[in-house]
Amino acid sequence: MPQLNPAPWFAILLFSWLIFLTILPTKVLNHVPTNEPTPFNTEEHKAQPWDWPWQ
Protein backbone atom coordinates (compact mmCIF):
# COMPACT_ATOMS: atom_id res chain seq x y z
CA MET A 1 0.00 0.00 0.00
CA PRO A 2 1.63 3.28 -1.06
CA GLN A 3 -0.44 5.34 1.41
CA LEU A 4 1.67 4.02 4.26
CA ASN A 5 4.88 5.53 2.91
CA PRO A 6 4.98 9.04 4.49
CA ALA A 7 8.03 10.30 2.60
CA PRO A 8 6.41 12.10 -0.38
CA TRP A 9 3.34 13.25 1.54
CA PHE A 10 5.34 14.65 4.42
CA ALA A 11 7.51 16.68 2.04
CA ILE A 12 4.42 18.01 0.27
CA LEU A 13 2.91 18.93 3.63
CA LEU A 14 6.05 20.77 4.74
CA PHE A 15 6.43 22.70 1.48
CA SER A 16 2.78 23.69 1.40
CA TRP A 17 2.94 25.00 4.99
CA LEU A 18 6.16 26.81 4.15
CA ILE A 19 4.33 28.59 1.33
CA PHE A 20 1.27 29.32 3.47
CA LEU A 21 3.29 30.74 6.36
CA THR A 22 5.85 32.79 4.44
CA ILE A 23 4.65 33.91 1.03
CA LEU A 24 0.90 34.28 1.38
CA PRO A 25 0.77 36.42 4.58
CA THR A 26 3.12 38.99 3.08
CA LYS A 27 0.93 39.23 -0.03
CA VAL A 28 -2.23 39.56 2.03
CA LEU A 29 -0.76 42.17 4.39
CA ASN A 30 0.56 44.27 1.49
CA HIS A 31 -2.87 44.49 -0.09
CA VAL A 32 -4.28 48.02 -0.10
CA PRO A 33 -8.02 48.49 -0.56
CA THR A 34 -8.93 50.73 -3.47
CA ASN A 35 -11.56 52.89 -1.79
CA GLU A 36 -11.29 53.68 1.89
CA PRO A 37 -14.54 54.09 3.82
CA THR A 38 -15.28 57.66 4.88
CA PRO A 39 -17.62 58.70 7.66
CA PHE A 40 -20.85 60.40 6.58
CA ASN A 41 -20.63 63.21 9.11
CA THR A 42 -18.34 64.08 11.96
CA GLU A 43 -20.87 66.02 14.03
CA GLU A 44 -21.37 64.82 17.56
CA HIS A 45 -24.94 64.26 18.59
CA LYS A 46 -26.13 66.07 21.67
CA ALA A 47 -27.85 63.73 24.06
CA GLN A 48 -31.21 64.86 25.37
CA PRO A 49 -32.15 63.96 28.94
CA TRP A 50 -35.00 61.53 29.31
CA ASP A 51 -38.06 63.15 30.77
CA TRP A 52 -40.34 60.17 31.07
CA PRO A 53 -42.92 60.04 33.87
CA TRP A 54 -42.23 56.86 35.77
CA GLN A 55 -45.09 55.46 37.83
C-alpha positions in Angstrom: 0.0 0.0 0.0 1.6 3.3 -1.1 -0.4 5.3 1.4 1.7 4.0 4.3 4.9 5.5 2.9 5.0 9.0 4.5 8.0 10.3 2.6 6.4 12.1 -0.4 3.3 13.2 1.5 5.3 14.6 4.4 7.5 16.7 2.0 4.4 18.0 0.3 2.9 18.9 3.6 6.0 20.8 4.7 6.4 22.7 1.5 2.8 23.7 1.4 2.9 25.0 5.0 6.2 26.8 4.1 4.3 28.6 1.3 1.3 29.3 3.5 3.3 30.7 6.4 5.9 32.8 4.4 4.7 33.9 1.0 0.9 34.3 1.4 0.8 36.4 4.6 3.1 39.0 3.1 0.9 39.2 0.0 -2.2 39.6 2.0 -0.8 42.2 4.4 0.6 44.3 1.5 -2.9 44.5 -0.1 -4.3 48.0 -0.1 -8.0 48.5 -0.6 -8.9 50.7 -3.5 -11.6 52.9 -1.8 -11.3 53.7 1.9 -14.5 54.1 3.8 -15.3 57.7 4.9 -17.6 58.7 7.7 -20.8 60.4 6.6 -20.6 63.2 9.1 -18.3 64.1 12.0 -20.9 66.0 14.0 -21.4 64.8 17.6 -24.9 64.3 18.6 -26.1 66.1 21.7 -27.8 63.7 24.1 -31.2 64.9 25.4 -32.1 64.0 28.9 -35.0 61.5 29.3 -38.1 63.1 30.8 -40.3 60.2 31.1 -42.9 60.0 33.9 -42.2 56.9 35.8 -45.1 55.5 37.8 
